[in-house]
């Protein structure tokens, strides 16, 4: 009986240790993912503002940029 109680306690402690370790790693990965998403949003906003400025100042350049980045490219391999 005492052996069963001790083994249950041991497995509970090992489970808590493993759970804490998993959540520490998962928390770090989640933090990195949110940081990357934040940086992507900032880059997208800066790019949109720059494109809007180019579109207002020079519509021809904006058209060439839009054509360059939106055309379907045919691979020559």
Secondary structure, DSSP 8 states (H G I E B T S, - for coil): -HHHHHHHHHHHHHHHHHHHHHHHHHHHHHHHHHHHHHHHHHHHHHHHHHHHHHHHH-HHHHHHHHHHHHS------
